[in-house]
């Protein structure tokens, strides 16, 4: 069961990081989300943070859960990854808001 979960989380986290870096560096966003994203650079940082949080959560929670020395009883290590992922998701949501008055949206490349 653990192999299936890690097999799904690791490629998802790596893909989120790669797409986040691409969005941050070039302003390019994938077609399904292009209509809603107003600030591609903020979206890129949020996607990369969500991917890092996902990988960190998977690494800490699933690796430490089976340790016999009691470290598996401390879930805040995995919850820190959830916190990073939540910050990334909030940044993705903020990237879909309109810019304040007087500021132009980031040009899409």
ABEGO torsion letter per residue (X at the ends): XAAAAAAAAAAAAAAAAAAAAAAAAAGBBBAAAAAABABAAAAAAAAAAAAAAAAAAAAAAAAAAABAAGAAABAAAAAAAAAAAAAAAAAAAAAABBBBBGBBBBBBX
